[in-house]
């Protein structure tokens, strides 16, 4: 059993170690990391999942970005420790934070990911949204937290700060 909670400063290194475990070496060289450099995450949406012993089982972070000058949230990374995979923890983190983002008044979420996986949360391929290269455009996905939030929003994805 895992409990979801807001990430704290004390969680930072555990979360970074989880991301290192879950992703290939060199993850910080990905283009999406250029959008995160020197930009603090949206703290209220960053969550961790810990078991009864306090072991980190999963984590998710969000970052502010601009799409053609329009504010959006960049979801990611999200990761589940290998020993906790297949239990729905990643889905719980995504659903919890999406609901929280909507409650806080955010309008749109962007991510780079696998469409078949993220489709179940309502994400769909975005046309005209350009992530820094080398990003496969088929993996650029968006979710509207407010109906019509992606209508007319196009352009390059840039850092918010």
C-alpha positions in Angstrom: 0.0 0.0 0.0 1.4 3.4 -1.0 0.4 6.8 0.3 0.6 9.8 -2.1 1.9 13.1 -0.7 3.3 16.3 -2.0 7.0 16.1 -2.6 9.1 18.0 -0.1 12.7 19.2 -0.1 13.7 16.1 1.9 12.3 13.9 -1.0 14.4 15.5 -3.7 17.4 13.1 -3.7 15.3 10.0 -3.3 13.2 11.2 -6.3 16.3 11.9 -8.4 17.6 8.4 -7.5 14.3 6.9 -8.6 14.4 8.7 -11.9 18.0 7.5 -12.4 16.8 3.9 -11.8 13.7 4.2 -14.0 15.3 5.9 -17.0 18.3 5.3 -19.2 21.6 6.9 -18.4 21.8 10.4 -19.8 18.1 11.2 -19.1 19.1 14.8 -18.3 20.4 15.2 -21.9 16.9 14.8 -23.3 15.4 17.9 -24.9 12.6 18.2 -22.3 15.3 18.8 -19.6 16.3 22.0 -21.4 12.9 23.4 -20.5 13.5 22.5 -16.9 17.0 23.9 -16.5 17.0 26.6 -13.7 13.2 26.5 -13.5 11.6 25.3 -10.3 8.9 22.6 -10.7 5.3 23.4 -9.8 5.7 22.3 -6.2 2.0 21.9 -5.5 1.8 19.2 -8.2 4.9 17.2 -7.5 3.9 14.0 -5.7 5.7 11.0 -4.2 4.3 7.6 -3.3 5.8 5.9 -0.2 5.0 2.5 1.3 4.4 1.8 5.0 8.1 1.6 5.6 8.7 5.0 3.9 10.3 3.5 0.8 9.8 5.6 -2.3 7.7 3.7 -4.9 6.9 6.4 -7.3 7.1 10.1 -8.1 5.8 12.7 -10.6 6.8 16.3 -11.3 5.4 19.1 -13.4 7.1 22.2 -14.8 5.7 25.5 -16.2 6.3 26.0 -19.9 5.0 28.3 -22.6 3.6 27.0 -25.9 3.8 29.8 -28.4 3.6 32.2 -25.4 0.6 30.4 -23.8 1.2 28.9 -20.3 1.0 25.1 -20.0 2.2 22.4 -17.6 4.9 20.0 -18.7 4.2 16.6 -17.1 7.3 14.6 -16.3 9.1 12.8 -15.4 6.9 10.2 -13.8 8.4 7.0 -12.6 7.6 3.9 -10.6 10.3 1.8 -8.9 10.7 -1.5 -10.6 9.5 -3.4 -7.5 6.2 -1.5 -7.5 5.5 -1.6 -11.2 2.2 -3.2 -12.4 0.3 -2.1 -9.3 -1.3 1.0 -10.9 0.9 3.4 -9.0 1.9 5.4 -12.0 -1.8 5.8 -13.0 -2.7 6.9 -9.5 0.0 9.5 -9.6 -1.1 10.8 -12.9 -4.8 10.9 -12.1 -4.2 12.5 -8.7 -2.1 15.3 -10.1 -4.3 16.0 -13.1 -7.2 16.4 -10.8 -5.2 18.6 -8.5 -4.0 20.7 -11.5 -7.6 21.2 -12.6 -8.6 22.3 -9.1 -5.8 24.8 -9.0 -7.0 26.4 -12.2 -4.4 25.1 -14.7 -5.9 24.8 -18.2 -3.6 22.5 -20.2 -1.0 19.8 -19.8 1.7 18.8 -22.2 4.0 15.7 -22.2 6.3 13.7 -24.4 5.3 10.1 -24.2 3.7 7.0 -25.5 0.3 7.8 -26.8 -1.2 4.3 -26.2 -0.3 4.6 -22.5 -1.4 8.2 -21.9 -4.6 8.0 -24.0 -6.5 6.4 -21.1 -5.9 9.7 -19.1 -7.3 11.8 -22.0 -4.1 12.8 -23.7 -4.0 13.1 -27.5 -1.4 14.1 -30.0 -0.9 17.8 -30.4 -0.6 19.4 -33.9 1.6 22.4 -34.3 3.2 22.2 -30.8 7.0 22.0 -31.3 9.2 20.6 -28.6 12.9 21.2 -28.8 14.7 18.8 -31.1 15.2 15.9 -31.3 11.7 15.1 -30.2 9.4 12.9 -32.2 6.3 15.0 -33.0 4.1 11.8 -32.6 5.0 11.7 -29.0 3.9 15.3 -28.2 0.7 14.9 -26.3 -1.7 17.2 -24.6 -4.7 17.2 -22.2 -7.3 19.9 -21.8 -8.2 20.6 -18.2 -10.7 23.1 -19.4 -12.7 22.4 -22.6 -11.1 24.0 -25.6 -7.9 24.9 -23.7 -5.6 23.7 -26.6 -7.7 25.3 -29.3 -5.4 27.6 -31.3 -2.5 27.0 -29.1 0.5 26.3 -31.3 4.2 27.1 -31.6 7.5 26.3 -29.9 7.6 25.0 -26.4 9.8 27.3 -24.3 10.9 27.8 -20.7 8.4 29.7 -18.6 11.0 31.6 -16.6 
